[in-house]
Amino acid sequence: MHIDLNAFFVRCEEIKNPSLEGKPVLIGHEGRSGIVSTASYAARKMGCHSGQPMFQATKCCPDAIIIPPDFHFYHLMSTSFYAFLTQYSRIIEMASVDECYVDMTKALKGVTDPEGYFRNLQNKLFEETKLKCSIGVAPTKWLAKMASDLKKPMGLVFLRKRDIPNVLYPLPIESFWGIGKKTAPRLRQRGINTIGDLAALLKQDEEETKKMFGAFYYGLKDWIEGTSSDVVHVEESDPQSIGNSTTLQEDCDSESSISQDLLGLCQEVSARAKAQGLVGKTITFQVKEAEYDEKRNGFKTHSKSITIKDGTNDANEIYEKCLSLYRESFIGLPIRLIGVSLSKLVDPKKETVQMSLWNYEDYEEMDKTKLLISELNRKLDGEVLLRASDVKKEKKNGQ
């Protein structure tokens, strides 16, 4: 099963304020640098979508209600969602704060009405948490993901291997999960307009097609033929990293060309980290070269990292660090993909300051007010107290 919470951040706000239901809502910050984290279905009908610059979204939907994200509440609701799922299976692979894969093999043994079973799961989740979800049930993870995307909100789709030609082949190539919205136009230029067109091309097994997709070629074949992985990997208690990447619309070799996509990635990573209540001490910026390397049968990938003392989940700080890494190592290099990740993740509420003979003087020099506030917040189990100067700083940054 792939289960996906519908417009999760928006739904959380609707739970807090039911008057928002059915209205065009955008989660994010206003201003030129603001990015839409989630758009309600009413806003999506007007052309708004996640990852879109907020100023563009408000042009599409001038009446949209813009709400700054409440990551503490989203984290709470996400925790409730995953706790609910453990009633059905303990084999859960977390894809993000609002979607996951679940091995339902054991749970479905002896079930004579699978549709009724999953409808009951949907309804029970709504009754207990007020969260809405779409569910895809299939023999592989990729097919389950495709199935859950077919009907939203509150969809339920069973997708078997024999259904692939009738159900998936007619779909536009943009709906192929894993290809991405920016790669789809390139495929259309080659006459690949539907998933069926892509399937037919892959069946020909031509060298030119293999070169076009590189190492991704065989993965695509497995996905579309229904032979890809069905193994649900149980997540570790603490994620090792949080990251996102995107293929650029065009190959780029300048800072001005990648800056908007980079900012969007940094805000996505920031949102996920905040929703999980984590900060990262290592920021990594990754690029994939535009030029195909025949010896490697793919594209060269490079990454650079920087480690900061206290950790962060602030989008602007992540963006500035990545921009610095780009300027130091990749200016002038033609790039087709960029990625951003946070690693060495910690929960700032649980982390305690370890003093030693060697760093005692450094801690003595730290702002005593900051130390006091941090200690009180740890005891209160939340970001309850702030310095007035920090509040001013957040307002200045549009937070």
C-alpha positions as CSV (number, residue, x, y, z in Angstrom):
1,M,0.0,0.0,0.0
2,H,1.1,3.5,-0.8
3,I,-0.8,6.0,1.4
4,D,-0.6,9.7,0.8
5,L,-2.2,12.4,3.0
6,N,-4.2,14.8,0.8
7,A,-2.8,18.4,0.8
8,F,-1.4,17.6,4.2
9,F,-0.3,21.1,5.4
10,V,-3.5,22.6,4.2
11,R,-5.5,19.9,5.8
12,C,-3.8,20.5,9.1
13,E,-4.8,24.2,8.9
14,E,-8.4,23.2,8.1
15,I,-8.4,21.0,11.2
16,K,-7.4,24.0,13.3
17,N,-9.8,26.3,11.4
18,P,-12.7,24.4,9.7
19,S,-13.9,27.7,8.0
20,L,-10.9,27.2,5.5
21,E,-12.4,24.1,4.0
22,G,-13.2,24.4,0.3
23,K,-11.3,27.7,0.0
24,P,-8.2,28.5,-2.0
25,V,-5.4,28.2,0.6
26,L,-1.6,28.5,0.1
27,I,0.9,27.4,2.8
28,G,4.0,29.5,2.7
29,H,5.4,33.0,3.2
30,E,4.5,36.0,1.2
31,G,7.1,38.1,-0.7
32,R,9.4,37.6,-3.7
33,S,11.3,34.8,-2.0
34,G,8.2,32.9,-0.7
35,I,7.5,29.4,-2.1
36,V,4.3,27.5,-1.9
37,S,4.7,24.5,0.3
38,T,1.2,23.1,-0.3
39,A,-1.9,24.4,-2.2
40,S,-5.4,23.4,-1.4
41,Y,-7.4,21.6,-4.1
42,A,-9.4,24.8,-4.7
43,A,-6.1,26.7,-5.3
44,R,-4.8,23.9,-7.5
45,K,-7.8,24.4,-9.9
46,M,-6.6,28.0,-10.3
47,G,-3.1,26.9,-11.4
48,C,-1.3,26.9,-8.0
49,H,1.0,24.1,-7.0
50,S,3.7,23.2,-4.4
51,G,7.2,24.5,-5.2
52,Q,5.7,27.5,-7.1
53,P,7.0,31.0,-6.2
54,M,4.3,32.6,-4.1
55,F,4.1,35.8,-6.2
56,Q,3.2,33.6,-9.2
57,A,0.7,31.7,-7.2
58,T,-1.1,34.8,-6.1
59,K,-1.3,36.0,-9.8
60,C,-3.0,32.7,-10.6
61,C,-5.3,33.0,-7.6
62,P,-5.5,36.6,-6.2
63,D,-8.1,35.5,-3.6
64,A,-5.9,32.8,-2.1
65,I,-5.5,32.8,1.7
66,I,-1.8,32.6,2.5
67,I,-1.0,31.0,5.8
68,P,2.6,30.7,7.3
69,P,3.4,27.1,8.0
70,D,2.9,25.7,11.6
71,F,5.6,23.0,11.5
72,H,5.2,22.1,15.1
73,F,1.5,21.2,14.5
74,Y,2.3,19.4,11.2
75,H,4.9,17.3,13.0
76,L,2.3,16.4,15.7
77,M,-0.2,15.3,13.0
78,S,2.4,13.4,11.1
79,T,3.3,11.5,14.3
80,S,-0.4,10.7,14.8
81,F,-0.7,9.4,11.2
82,Y,2.2,7.0,11.6
83,A,1.0,5.8,15.0
84,F,-2.4,5.1,13.4
85,L,-0.8,2.9,10.7
86,T,1.0,0.7,13.2
87,Q,-2.5,-0.8,14.0
88,Y,-2.4,-2.4,10.6
89,S,1.3,-3.2,9.9
90,R,4.7,-2.5,11.5
91,I,6.4,-2.8,8.1
92,I,6.4,0.9,7.1
93,E,8.7,2.8,4.9
94,M,8.4,6.6,5.4
95,A,8.7,8.5,2.1
96,S,8.0,11.9,3.7
97,V,6.0,13.4,6.6
98,D,2.8,12.7,4.7
99,E,3.3,9.6,2.7
100,C,4.7,6.1,3.1
101,Y,4.7,2.5,1.8
102,V,3.2,-0.2,4.0
103,D,3.6,-4.0,3.6
104,M,0.0,-5.2,4.0
105,T,0.6,-8.8,3.1
106,K,0.0,-10.2,6.6
107,A,-2.8,-7.8,7.4
108,L,-4.8,-8.9,4.3
109,K,-4.6,-12.6,5.0
110,G,-8.2,-13.9,5.2
111,V,-9.7,-10.6,4.1
112,T,-12.6,-11.4,1.7
113,D,-13.5,-7.7,0.9
114,P,-10.2,-5.8,0.3
115,E,-12.0,-2.7,-1.0
116,G,-14.2,-2.5,2.2
117,Y,-11.1,-3.1,4.3
118,F,-9.2,-0.2,2.8
119,R,-12.2,2.1,2.8
120,N,-12.6,1.3,6.5
121,L,-9.0,2.2,7.0
122,Q,-9.5,5.6,5.3
123,N,-12.6,6.4,7.2
124,K,-11.1,5.3,10.5
125,L,-8.1,7.6,9.9
126,F,-10.4,10.5,9.3
127,E,-12.5,9.7,12.4
128,E,-9.4,9.5,14.6
129,T,-7.3,12.3,13.2
130,K,-9.5,14.2,10.7
131,L,-6.8,13.6,8.1
132,K,-7.8,12.6,4.5
133,C,-5.8,10.2,2.4
134,S,-5.5,8.5,-1.0
135,I,-4.5,4.9,-1.1
136,G,-2.9,2.8,-3.9
137,V,-2.6,-1.0,-3.6
138,A,-0.4,-2.9,-6.0
139,P,2.3,-5.6,-6.2
140,T,5.2,-3.2,-6.4
141,K,6.0,0.1,-4.7
142,W,6.1,2.1,-7.9
143,L,2.7,0.8,-9.1
144,A,1.3,1.5,-5.6
145,K,2.6,5.1,-5.8
146,M,1.1,5.6,-9.3
147,A,-2.2,4.1,-8.1
148,S,-2.5,6.5,-5.1
149,D,-1.9,9.5,-7.5
150,L,-4.8,8.5,-9.8
151,K,-7.6,9.6,-7.6
152,K,-7.4,12.5,-5.1
153,P,-8.7,13.4,-2.6
154,M,-9.8,10.2,-0.7
155,G,-9.1,7.9,-3.6
156,L,-8.7,4.2,-3.5
157,V,-7.2,2.4,-6.5
158,F,-6.1,-1.3,-6.9
159,L,-3.5,-1.6,-9.7
160,R,-2.5,-5.1,-10.9
161,K,0.2,-5.9,-13.5
162,R,-2.4,-6.9,-16.0
163,D,-4.1,-3.4,-15.6
164,I,-0.9,-1.5,-16.7
165,P,-1.8,-1.3,-20.4
166,N,-5.4,-0.2,-19.9
167,V,-4.9,2.1,-16.8
168,L,-1.4,3.6,-17.2
169,Y,-0.6,3.6,-20.9
170,P,-3.2,6.3,-21.8
171,L,-1.9,8.7,-19.2
172,P,0.2,11.8,-20.2
173,I,3.9,11.4,-19.7
174,E,3.8,14.1,-17.0
175,S,2.0,11.7,-14.7
176,F,4.8,9.1,-14.7
177,W,6.1,9.3,-11.2
178,G,9.9,9.6,-11.2
179,I,10.3,11.4,-14.5
180,G,9.4,14.9,-13.2
181,K,7.6,17.9,-14.7
182,K,10.8,19.3,-16.2
183,T,11.9,16.2,-18.0
184,A,8.5,15.6,-19.6
185,P,8.8,18.5,-22.2
186,R,12.0,16.9,-23.4
187,L,10.3,13.6,-23.9
188,R,7.4,15.2,-25.7
189,Q,9.9,16.8,-28.1
190,R,10.9,13.3,-29.0
191,G,7.3,12.2,-29.6
192,I,6.8,10.5,-26.2
193,N,3.5,12.0,-25.2
194,T,2.0,9.2,-23.0
195,I,3.2,6.4,-20.7
196,G,2.3,4.0,-23.5
197,D,4.6,5.8,-25.9
198,L,7.5,5.4,-23.4
199,A,6.7,1.7,-22.8
200,A,6.8,1.1,-26.6
201,L,10.1,2.9,-26.9
202,L,11.6,0.9,-24.0
203,K,10.5,-2.4,-25.5
204,Q,12.5,-1.7,-28.6
205,D,15.7,-1.9,-26.5
206,E,17.6,0.5,-28.8
207,E,21.1,1.8,-27.9
208,E,20.0,5.4,-28.6
209,T,17.3,5.0,-26.0
210,K,19.7,3.5,-23.4
211,K,22.1,6.4,-24.0
212,M,19.3,8.9,-23.6
213,F,18.3,7.6,-20.2
214,G,21.6,6.3,-19.0
215,A,21.6,4.2,-15.8
216,F,17.9,5.2,-15.4
217,Y,16.9,3.1,-18.4
218,Y,16.6,-0.3,-16.7
219,G,14.9,1.2,-13.7
220,L,12.3,2.7,-16.0
221,K,11.7,-0.7,-17.7
222,D,11.2,-2.5,-14.4
223,W,8.8,0.2,-13.2
224,I,6.6,0.2,-16.2
225,E,6.6,-3.6,-16.6
226,G,5.6,-4.2,-13.0
227,T,8.8,-6.0,-12.0
228,S,10.4,-3.3,-9.8
229,S,11.0,-3.6,-6.0
230,D,8.2,-4.8,-3.7
231,V,10.4,-4.6,-0.6
232,V,9.2,-2.2,2.0
233,H,12.2,-1.0,4.0
234,V,11.5,-0.3,7.6
235,E,12.8,3.1,8.5
236,E,15.4,3.7,11.2
237,S,14.1,5.5,14.2
238,D,16.1,8.6,13.1
239,P,16.5,9.5,9.5
240,Q,20.1,9.9,8.3
241,S,19.4,12.8,6.0
242,I,16.7,14.9,4.5
243,G,17.2,15.9,0.9
244,N,15.6,17.0,-2.4
245,S,16.8,17.3,-6.0
246,T,15.4,18.6,-9.3
247,T,16.3,18.3,-12.9
248,L,16.6,21.8,-14.4
249,Q,14.4,22.8,-17.2
250,E,17.5,23.7,-19.3
251,D,21.2,22.9,-18.8
252,C,22.6,25.9,-16.8
253,D,26.0,27.3,-16.2
254,S,25.3,30.4,-14.2
255,E,24.1,31.4,-10.7
256,S,21.2,33.4,-12.0
257,S,19.9,30.4,-13.9
258,I,19.8,28.0,-10.9
259,S,19.0,30.4,-8.1
260,Q,15.2,30.1,-8.2
261,D,15.3,26.3,-8.4
262,L,17.9,26.2,-5.6
263,L,15.8,28.4,-3.3
264,G,12.8,26.2,-3.9
265,L,14.8,23.1,-3.0
266,C,16.2,24.7,0.2
267,Q,12.7,25.6,1.3
268,E,11.4,22.1,0.6
269,V,14.2,20.6,2.7
270,S,13.6,23.2,5.4
271,A,9.9,22.4,5.5
272,R,10.6,18.7,5.9
273,A,13.2,19.2,8.6
274,K,10.9,21.5,10.6
275,A,8.0,19.2,10.2
276,Q,10.1,16.4,11.9
277,G,11.5,18.8,14.5
278,L,15.1,18.3,13.4
279,V,18.1,20.5,12.5
280,G,21.1,19.4,10.3
281,K,24.7,20.1,11.0
282,T,25.9,19.2,7.6
283,I,24.6,20.9,4.4
284,T,25.4,19.2,1.1
285,F,25.0,20.7,-2.4
286,Q,25.0,18.3,-5.3
287,V,25.2,18.8,-9.0
288,K,25.0,16.5,-12.1
289,E,26.9,17.6,-15.2
290,A,24.9,18.3,-18.3
291,E,27.4,16.4,-20.6
292,Y,26.8,12.7,-20.9
293,D,29.9,10.6,-20.0
294,E,30.0,7.5,-22.3
295,K,32.7,5.8,-20.2
296,R,30.5,6.0,-17.1
297,N,27.3,5.4,-19.1
298,G,25.8,8.3,-17.3
299,F,26.3,11.8,-16.1
300,K,29.0,12.8,-13.6
301,T,27.8,13.8,-10.2
302,H,29.7,16.1,-7.7
303,S,28.9,17.2,-4.2
304,K,30.3,19.6,-1.7
305,S,29.4,19.9,2.0
306,I,29.8,22.3,4.8
307,T,29.3,21.5,8.5
308,I,28.0,24.1,11.0
309,K,28.3,24.0,14.7
310,D,24.8,24.3,16.0
311,G,22.8,22.9,13.0
312,T,20.0,24.5,11.1
313,N,16.6,24.0,9.4
314,D,16.3,27.6,8.2
315,A,15.7,27.8,4.5
316,N,17.6,31.1,4.0
317,E,20.7,29.8,5.8
318,I,20.6,26.6,3.8
319,Y,20.3,28.6,0.6
320,E,23.2,30.9,1.4
321,K,25.5,28.0,2.3
322,C,24.6,26.1,-0.9
323,L,25.1,29.2,-2.9
324,S,28.5,29.6,-1.4
325,L,29.4,26.0,-2.2
326,Y,28.2,26.6,-5.8
327,R,30.4,29.7,-6.1
328,E,33.4,28.0,-4.7
329,S,33.3,24.9,-6.9
330,F,30.8,24.9,-9.8
331,I,30.6,28.3,-11.4
332,G,30.8,27.9,-15.2
333,L,30.1,24.1,-15.1
334,P,27.0,23.2,-17.3
335,I,24.6,21.5,-14.9
336,R,21.4,19.5,-15.5
337,L,20.4,18.6,-11.9
338,I,20.9,20.1,-8.5
339,G,20.3,18.6,-5.1
340,V,20.3,19.8,-1.5
341,S,20.4,17.8,1.7
342,L,20.7,18.1,5.5
343,S,22.6,15.4,7.4
344,K,24.0,14.8,10.9
345,L,20.4,15.4,12.0
346,V,19.6,16.2,15.7
347,D,16.6,17.1,17.7
348,P,17.6,20.5,19.3
349,K,15.2,19.9,22.2
350,K,17.1,16.7,23.2
351,E,20.6,17.8,22.5
352,T,22.5,19.0,25.6
353,V,25.6,21.1,25.7
354,Q,28.6,18.9,26.6
355,M,31.2,21.0,28.4
356,S,34.8,20.0,28.8
357,L,38.0,21.5,30.1
358,W,38.9,22.4,26.5
359,N,35.8,24.3,25.5
360,Y,34.7,25.8,28.8
361,E,36.0,29.3,27.9
362,D,34.1,29.2,24.6
363,Y,30.8,28.5,26.3
364,E,31.5,31.2,28.9
365,E,31.7,33.7,26.0
366,M,28.3,32.7,24.6
367,D,25.3,34.9,25.1
368,K,24.0,34.0,28.7
369,T,20.5,35.0,27.7
370,K,20.5,32.5,24.8
371,L,21.7,29.7,27.1
372,L,19.1,30.5,29.7
373,I,16.3,30.5,27.0
374,S,17.6,27.3,25.5
375,E,17.6,25.6,28.9
376,L,14.0,26.8,29.7
377,N,12.8,25.7,26.3
378,R,14.2,22.2,26.8
379,K,12.4,22.0,30.1
380,L,9.2,23.3,28.5
381,D,9.6,20.8,25.6
382,G,9.0,23.5,22.9
383,E,10.1,26.8,21.4
384,V,8.1,28.7,24.0
385,L,10.5,31.6,24.7
386,L,12.4,33.9,22.2
387,R,14.5,37.0,22.6
388,A,12.9,40.1,21.2
389,S,15.8,40.6,18.9
390,D,15.2,37.1,17.4
391,V,11.5,38.0,16.8
392,K,12.5,41.2,15.0
393,K,15.0,39.2,12.9
394,E,12.3,36.7,11.9
395,K,9.9,39.5,10.9
396,K,12.6,41.1,8.9
397,N,13.2,37.7,7.1
398,G,9.4,37.5,6.4
399,Q,8.9,34.6,8.8
